[in-house]
Amino acid sequence: MSFNLAVMLRESSRSFPDKDARSWVKARIAAYKYPHEIHLVDALPNGPAGKIGKQTLRVSMRAAAEAASSPPTQETHGRTS
């Protein structure tokens, strides 16, 4: 499944709510390009040349999406039924 996803760098100096991120994006791009999800991150992965590691970013976003969509595991914490 393929869909539009935006990853934005969060500024540590100020709070940037999700609705502000969406309005910022909508003011700058065409409606058909709106991302389905916007993720705010503290840092972007960099490669050896200092460029943004897009592949690393894709892998981490995919892993986060899979973790969010998987059902929670039920732990018994030592109890037996």
Stockholm file with secondary structure:
# STOCKHOLM 1.0

chainA/1-81         MSFNLAVMLRESSRSFPDKDARSWVKARIAAYKYPHEIHLVDALPNGPAGKIGKQTLRVSMRAAAEAASSPPTQETHGRTS
#=GR chainA/1-81 SS CCCCEEEEECCTTSCCCHHHHHHHHHTTSCGGGCCSEEEEESCCCBCTTSSBCHHHHHHHHHHHHHHHHSCCCCCCTTCCC
#=GC SS_cons        CCCCEEEEECCTTSCCCHHHHHHHHHTTSCGGGCCSEEEEESCCCBCTTSSBCHHHHHHHHHHHHHHHHSCCCCCCTTCCC
//
